[in-house]
């Protein structure tokens, strides 16, 4: 059964879409890619600052760390964004910080 679940997941995810986000004019570019959340962790906030979350997404071929916009915190607190969930990225910004690729969502 696990093999069937893996095939179903592979069919839903836009494989290679995360790498394409960072490449100009990539043929693998997907407007609103579907990826899987593989990790959600709170980030230590400064006193008085809103809570922030670091999220890791996978498209099966790639992983990328993300910083969730504070407006998206409700998805974490309501349990809608958690490990294993498939997500459609409708708004995001690709960044490179100290040589590492990040996506702001």
N, C-alpha and C positions, 0 to 999 in steps of 0.2 A: 504494500500500500504506500509506503514512503516514496517509492519511485514514481508512482502516479501523482502524488502531491507535488513532487519536484518538477515533473513535466508540466503540471497545471500552472505552477508559479512561473516557470520559464516562459510559458505562452503569454502570461499577463504582463510581464516586465519588458520594458523597452531596453533590451540588452545593448550596451555600448553608448547609451544616451548620456551618461554622466561624463564620459571622456569628450563627447561631442560638444558639450556645453562650453568647454574651454578651447575648442578649435574653431576658428573662423571658417565659414562656408563648408562645414563638414557634411558629407553625404549622409551621415548617421544622425544628423540633427533632428530632434523631435520637438515639436512646439510645446507640448505639455506632457513630458515623459512620466511614465508610471514606473516607480521604483519601490523598493521594500525598505522599511525602517528596520535597522538591525540593532540600534542602541539609542537610548535617550537617557541623558544624565543632566542633573541640575549643575549649574555653574555657580560658584560662590559669588554672591553679589556684594557690592559695596553697600555700606549702611545707607538706607533710604532709597536705594536703587531697586527697580523692579526685578523680580526673579527672571533668570535666563536659563535656557536649555541648549545643550549641545546634542545634536542628532547626527547619527551616522546612517547614510543611505547606501544601498547597493543596487546595481543594475545587473547583477550576476557576474559581469566581467570586471566591474570597478566598484570601489568604495569611495565615498567622499564625506568629509566632516562638514557639518552645517551648524550655523548659529541660527536658532529659531528667533524670528522677530517677536518682540514682546506681545504683539497683537495675536500671535499664534499660541501663546501660553495656554489658552482655554482648551485647545485640542489635547494637550498633555494632561491638564488637571481634570478634564472630563473623561480621560482614558481613551480618546479617539486616536491619539498618536502614541503608539507604544511598539515595543519590539514585535516584529512579525507582520505588522500591518502594511498593506500596499497603499501607496500614496501617489496622487497625481500632482506633480509640481506645476502650479499655474503661475506663480510669481517667484522668481529667484534672481539672484545676481551672483555671477561667478567672480571670485577674487583669488589672488595669490598673496599669501602672507608668509614672509620669510621662506619662500620657496615651496610652501605647501599650498595645495589647492583647497579652497573652501567655497561653499555655496551658502549664501545668505538666503533663507526662505522665510 
